[in-house]
């Protein structure tokens, strides 16, 4: 089993729940500078303690994630780390004005890091398209064309012309080109049928986040079905699972130290969906009379009890956390576990404690299989 650490770099100082578009008056640049330093220190700690990869991603115009350019953070990581893989999971190619620039940046990062980049492409949630005034109706086509263009730029050794629907270039020949050959590995985290089929058609790994164990199983089963349709069979290494994790000396202490931060993440940070839905003319689904699964509720109504019951979070003592991760990974036949070790409003000292205790008490058992 590979064990990755995922970092959203959330804003931990909200008083009220996020509602897109949030005024950036709520952002304090001085506190923001401290936050970047703390998260970069946490990311370097993952290498020191033996994690396989540190992963980051792109978000715009909301306190949920403070990396509108994850490639800048990746560049910092190339200088602060030496061995750990750097997963950009991912960039939003459909929203880049010039995919060739994105191809150049990722190639440059791959060379700077000594070939440690994992290049994730994601379509992105509707709010990202609102933030950059790009029609969401173009998302699928833009992602597909940008993907083709980026891979062509990485692999073609001669200047080439590009005449696509959304981008046109007279000549493309990027310098530098990637160190990894034929190019850095690509991952497409997905939840929709369209996204899962795209990952399967292009034979790249996919991942599941914030979903119950039952929904995660159904999602990965769909991915495998689409892969069979396209003539291949994914292995465990193609299936990634993301979970909120917190380890403490006892189950009770783990809850006491993490509960408020977990609920801040779901109930405050992910509440931005309310504003974006209103701008899109959408309404939340009617609340069912009986809540049978996490998927019956919007993310911003998740609480600690629900997340633990549905396997969305894995919070407890080392024995519980180890056992639960192993059980979920076996159930899903997944080979890459991604942990969110800092989330919501969790302060730096608790995040470091969590990262260290997981590495000391849980990681060795997971590495053994």
NORMO-V490826 format. One record per residue. RES is the residue in one letter. PHI is phi in whole degrees, -180 to 180 (999 if undefined). D_LAST is the distance of its C-alpha to the last C-alpha in Angstrom with 1 decimal. Layout:
BEGIN
res=RES phi=PHI d_last=D_LAST
res=RES phi=PHI d_last=D_LAST
END
This chain:
BEGIN
res=X phi=999 d_last=5.8
res=X phi=-88 d_last=9.2
res=X phi=-123 d_last=10.9
res=X phi=-106 d_last=14.6
res=X phi=-108 d_last=17.5
res=X phi=-113 d_last=20.4
res=X phi=-128 d_last=23.9
res=X phi=-85 d_last=26.8
res=X phi=52 d_last=29.3
res=X phi=-80 d_last=31.3
res=X phi=-84 d_last=34.8
res=X phi=-97 d_last=34.6
res=X phi=-117 d_last=38.4
res=X phi=-75 d_last=39.5
res=X phi=-91 d_last=42.0
res=X phi=-110 d_last=42.2
res=X phi=-65 d_last=39.8
res=X phi=-61 d_last=39.5
res=X phi=-149 d_last=41.8
res=X phi=-68 d_last=42.0
res=X phi=-86 d_last=43.9
res=X phi=-76 d_last=43.4
res=X phi=-65 d_last=46.1
res=X phi=-78 d_last=44.9
res=X phi=-62 d_last=47.3
res=X phi=-76 d_last=44.3
res=X phi=-96 d_last=42.6
res=X phi=-109 d_last=43.5
res=X phi=-59 d_last=43.0
res=X phi=-67 d_last=43.1
res=X phi=-65 d_last=40.3
res=X phi=-63 d_last=38.6
res=X phi=-62 d_last=38.7
res=X phi=-60 d_last=37.1
res=X phi=-64 d_last=34.3
res=X phi=-60 d_last=33.6
res=X phi=-63 d_last=33.5
res=X phi=-64 d_last=31.1
res=X phi=-70 d_last=28.6
res=X phi=-64 d_last=28.8
res=X phi=-65 d_last=28.2
res=X phi=-63 d_last=25.1
res=X phi=-64 d_last=23.9
res=X phi=-66 d_last=24.5
res=X phi=-64 d_last=22.7
res=X phi=-59 d_last=19.4
res=X phi=-65 d_last=19.8
res=X phi=-56 d_last=20.9
res=X phi=-98 d_last=17.8
res=X phi=96 d_last=15.2
res=X phi=-69 d_last=14.4
res=X phi=-83 d_last=14.1
res=X phi=-156 d_last=17.1
res=X phi=-117 d_last=19.9
res=X phi=-122 d_last=21.5
res=X phi=-137 d_last=25.1
res=X phi=-153 d_last=27.5
res=X phi=-103 d_last=31.2
res=X phi=-142 d_last=33.3
res=X phi=-129 d_last=37.1
res=X phi=60 d_last=39.7
res=X phi=-160 d_last=37.8
res=X phi=-74 d_last=36.3
res=X phi=-59 d_last=32.9
res=X phi=-152 d_last=31.9
res=X phi=-105 d_last=33.9
res=X phi=-126 d_last=32.9
res=X phi=-61 d_last=35.5
res=X phi=-127 d_last=34.6
res=X phi=-63 d_last=30.9
res=X phi=-67 d_last=31.9
res=X phi=-67 d_last=33.9
res=X phi=-66 d_last=30.9
res=X phi=-61 d_last=28.9
res=X phi=-62 d_last=31.9
res=X phi=-62 d_last=31.8
res=X phi=-68 d_last=28.1
res=X phi=-63 d_last=28.9
res=X phi=-95 d_last=31.1
res=X phi=-99 d_last=29.0
res=X phi=-131 d_last=25.8
res=X phi=-126 d_last=25.2
res=X phi=-125 d_last=21.6
res=X phi=-66 d_last=19.7
res=X phi=-69 d_last=19.8
res=X phi=-114 d_last=22.5
res=X phi=-97 d_last=22.0
res=X phi=-98 d_last=25.3
res=X phi=-118 d_last=24.2
res=X phi=-160 d_last=27.0
res=X phi=-77 d_last=30.5
res=X phi=-110 d_last=33.0
res=X phi=-57 d_last=34.8
res=X phi=-64 d_last=37.2
res=X phi=-101 d_last=38.7
res=X phi=-89 d_last=39.3
res=X phi=-61 d_last=42.9
res=X phi=-134 d_last=42.0
res=X phi=-57 d_last=38.7
res=X phi=-63 d_last=39.9
res=X phi=-61 d_last=39.7
res=X phi=-65 d_last=36.1
res=X phi=-59 d_last=35.3
res=X phi=-63 d_last=37.0
res=X phi=-63 d_last=35.2
res=X phi=-67 d_last=31.7
res=X phi=-62 d_last=32.8
res=X phi=-62 d_last=34.2
res=X phi=-63 d_last=31.1
res=X phi=-64 d_last=29.1
res=X phi=-68 d_last=31.6
res=X phi=-61 d_last=31.8
res=X phi=-87 d_last=28.1
res=X phi=76 d_last=27.8
res=X phi=83 d_last=26.0
res=X phi=-110 d_last=23.3
res=X phi=-84 d_last=24.4
res=X phi=-107 d_last=22.6
res=X phi=-102 d_last=25.6
res=X phi=-91 d_last=25.2
res=X phi=-114 d_last=28.3
res=X phi=-131 d_last=29.1
res=X phi=-76 d_last=32.2
res=X phi=95 d_last=32.5
res=X phi=-79 d_last=34.0
res=X phi=-54 d_last=37.8
res=X phi=-60 d_last=38.5
res=X phi=-63 d_last=37.5
res=X phi=-73 d_last=40.2
res=X phi=-62 d_last=42.7
res=X phi=-63 d_last=42.1
res=X phi=-111 d_last=43.0
res=X phi=55 d_last=45.5
res=X phi=-111 d_last=43.9
res=X phi=-61 d_last=44.4
res=X phi=-65 d_last=41.2
res=X phi=-62 d_last=42.7
res=X phi=-94 d_last=42.1
res=X phi=-58 d_last=38.4
res=X phi=-63 d_last=37.0
res=X phi=-67 d_last=39.5
res=X phi=-64 d_last=39.2
res=X phi=-61 d_last=35.5
res=X phi=-63 d_last=35.7
res=X phi=-68 d_last=38.6
res=X phi=-61 d_last=37.1
res=X phi=-58 d_last=33.8
res=X phi=-59 d_last=35.9
res=X phi=-66 d_last=38.1
res=X phi=-63 d_last=35.4
res=X phi=-64 d_last=33.6
res=X phi=-63 d_last=37.1
res=X phi=-65 d_last=37.9
res=X phi=-71 d_last=34.7
res=X phi=-110 d_last=35.3
res=X phi=-81 d_last=39.0
res=X phi=-88 d_last=40.7
res=X phi=-125 d_last=44.1
res=X phi=-57 d_last=45.8
res=X phi=-136 d_last=45.7
res=X phi=-96 d_last=47.4
res=X phi=-129 d_last=45.7
res=X phi=-128 d_last=47.6
res=X phi=-104 d_last=45.4
res=X phi=-74 d_last=46.3
res=X phi=-109 d_last=45.3
res=X phi=-136 d_last=45.3
res=X phi=-136 d_last=47.7
res=X phi=-136 d_last=47.8
res=X phi=-75 d_last=50.4
res=X phi=-157 d_last=48.1
res=X phi=-127 d_last=44.5
res=X phi=-157 d_last=43.2
res=X phi=-79 d_last=40.7
res=X phi=-129 d_last=40.6
res=X phi=-79 d_last=38.1
res=X phi=-107 d_last=35.7
res=X phi=-64 d_last=31.9
res=X phi=-75 d_last=30.3
res=X phi=-71 d_last=27.4
res=X phi=-119 d_last=28.7
res=X phi=-75 d_last=29.8
res=X phi=-170 d_last=28.7
res=X phi=-57 d_last=26.0
res=X phi=-61 d_last=23.2
res=X phi=-109 d_last=24.4
res=X phi=-128 d_last=22.7
res=X phi=-125 d_last=24.7
res=X phi=-61 d_last=23.5
res=X phi=-152 d_last=25.6
res=X phi=-131 d_last=26.6
res=X phi=-80 d_last=29.9
res=X phi=-60 d_last=30.4
res=X phi=-60 d_last=32.2
res=X phi=-66 d_last=29.3
res=X phi=-65 d_last=26.7
res=X phi=-68 d_last=29.0
res=X phi=-62 d_last=29.7
res=X phi=-61 d_last=26.0
res=X phi=-68 d_last=25.8
res=X phi=-64 d_last=29.1
res=X phi=-93 d_last=28.2
res=X phi=58 d_last=24.8
res=X phi=-119 d_last=22.9
res=X phi=-64 d_last=19.8
res=X phi=-132 d_last=20.7
res=X phi=-148 d_last=19.5
res=X phi=-122 d_last=20.4
res=X phi=-140 d_last=21.6
res=X phi=61 d_last=23.6
res=X phi=-116 d_last=23.3
res=X phi=-61 d_last=22.7
res=X phi=-60 d_last=19.7
res=X phi=-63 d_last=22.3
res=X phi=-67 d_last=23.8
res=X phi=-62 d_last=20.5
res=X phi=-62 d_last=19.9
res=X phi=-63 d_last=23.4
res=X phi=-64 d_last=23.2
res=X phi=-70 d_last=20.3
res=X phi=-65 d_last=22.0
res=X phi=-62 d_last=25.1
res=X phi=-57 d_last=23.5
res=X phi=-66 d_last=22.3
res=X phi=-65 d_last=25.9
res=X phi=-63 d_last=27.5
res=X phi=-62 d_last=25.4
res=X phi=-60 d_last=26.6
res=X phi=-59 d_last=30.1
res=X phi=-99 d_last=29.8
res=X phi=88 d_last=28.6
res=X phi=-152 d_last=24.9
res=X phi=-128 d_last=21.5
res=X phi=-66 d_last=18.8
res=X phi=-96 d_last=15.3
res=X phi=-56 d_last=12.3
res=X phi=-66 d_last=13.1
res=X phi=-89 d_last=16.4
res=X phi=-118 d_last=15.5
res=X phi=-109 d_last=15.3
res=X phi=-129 d_last=15.4
res=X phi=-106 d_last=17.5
res=X phi=-138 d_last=17.9
res=X phi=-73 d_last=20.2
res=X phi=-127 d_last=18.4
res=X phi=-149 d_last=20.1
res=X phi=-118 d_last=19.1
res=X phi=-142 d_last=21.9
res=X phi=-65 d_last=22.8
res=X phi=-137 d_last=23.6
res=X phi=-61 d_last=23.3
res=X phi=-65 d_last=27.0
res=X phi=-67 d_last=27.0
res=X phi=-60 d_last=24.2
res=X phi=-66 d_last=26.5
res=X phi=-59 d_last=29.6
res=X phi=-83 d_last=28.3
res=X phi=-117 d_last=26.8
res=X phi=-57 d_last=28.7
res=X phi=-62 d_last=31.7
res=X phi=-76 d_last=29.7
res=X phi=-65 d_last=27.7
res=X phi=-72 d_last=30.9
res=X phi=-60 d_last=32.7
res=X phi=-61 d_last=30.3
res=X phi=-77 d_last=30.8
res=X phi=-84 d_last=34.3
res=X phi=-106 d_last=35.9
res=X phi=-69 d_last=34.1
res=X phi=-79 d_last=33.2
res=X phi=-71 d_last=36.7
res=X phi=-56 d_last=38.0
res=X phi=-57 d_last=37.5
res=X phi=-60 d_last=40.7
res=X phi=-70 d_last=42.8
res=X phi=-67 d_last=41.5
res=X phi=-63 d_last=41.9
res=X phi=-63 d_last=45.5
res=X phi=-64 d_last=46.3
res=X phi=-88 d_last=45.1
res=X phi=74 d_last=47.2
res=X phi=-107 d_last=44.4
res=X phi=-123 d_last=44.0
res=X phi=-60 d_last=41.1
res=X phi=-62 d_last=40.4
res=X phi=-58 d_last=42.3
res=X phi=-71 d_last=40.4
res=X phi=-68 d_last=39.7
res=X phi=-64 d_last=41.3
res=X phi=-129 d_last=38.0
res=X phi=-88 d_last=34.7
res=X phi=-104 d_last=32.1
res=X phi=-154 d_last=29.3
res=X phi=-57 d_last=28.6
res=X phi=-69 d_last=30.0
res=X phi=-76 d_last=33.4
res=X phi=-123 d_last=33.8
res=X phi=-70 d_last=34.0
res=X phi=-52 d_last=31.4
res=X phi=-75 d_last=34.1
res=X phi=-110 d_last=34.4
res=X phi=-69 d_last=30.8
res=X phi=-128 d_last=30.6
res=X phi=-58 d_last=28.1
res=X phi=-60 d_last=28.3
res=X phi=-65 d_last=27.8
res=X phi=-62 d_last=24.8
res=X phi=-69 d_last=23.0
res=X phi=-62 d_last=24.2
res=X phi=-90 d_last=23.1
res=X phi=80 d_last=19.7
res=X phi=-73 d_last=21.1
res=X phi=-116 d_last=20.5
res=X phi=-129 d_last=17.9
res=X phi=-128 d_last=20.1
res=X phi=170 d_last=20.0
res=X phi=-77 d_last=19.1
res=X phi=-57 d_last=15.7
res=X phi=-65 d_last=14.8
res=X phi=-64 d_last=15.9
res=X phi=-63 d_last=14.3
res=X phi=-60 d_last=10.8
res=X phi=-62 d_last=11.5
res=X phi=-70 d_last=13.2
res=X phi=-62 d_last=10.8
res=X phi=-60 d_last=8.1
res=X phi=-66 d_last=11.2
res=X phi=-66 d_last=12.7
res=X phi=-66 d_last=10.1
res=X phi=-66 d_last=10.0
res=X phi=-59 d_last=13.8
res=X phi=-94 d_last=14.3
res=X phi=52 d_last=12.2
res=X phi=-102 d_last=11.6
res=X phi=-116 d_last=9.6
res=X phi=-126 d_last=11.3
res=X phi=-98 d_last=11.6
res=X phi=-116 d_last=15.0
res=X phi=-106 d_last=16.3
res=X phi=-89 d_last=20.1
res=X phi=-100 d_last=20.5
res=X phi=-121 d_last=24.3
res=X phi=-154 d_last=26.2
res=X phi=60 d_last=29.7
res=X phi=-100 d_last=31.9
res=X phi=-62 d_last=29.3
res=X phi=-73 d_last=31.0
res=X phi=-58 d_last=29.7
res=X phi=-66 d_last=29.4
res=X phi=-69 d_last=27.2
res=X phi=-61 d_last=25.0
res=X phi=-64 d_last=24.5
res=X phi=-59 d_last=23.9
res=X phi=-62 d_last=21.1
res=X phi=-60 d_last=19.5
res=X phi=-71 d_last=19.8
res=X phi=-67 d_last=18.6
res=X phi=-61 d_last=15.5
res=X phi=-64 d_last=14.8
res=X phi=-79 d_last=15.7
res=X phi=-106 d_last=14.3
res=X phi=-116 d_last=11.3
res=X phi=-55 d_last=10.0
res=X phi=-58 d_last=8.9
res=X phi=-67 d_last=6.6
res=X phi=-68 d_last=5.1
res=X phi=-66 d_last=5.3
res=X phi=-75 d_last=3.8
res=X phi=103 d_last=0.0
END
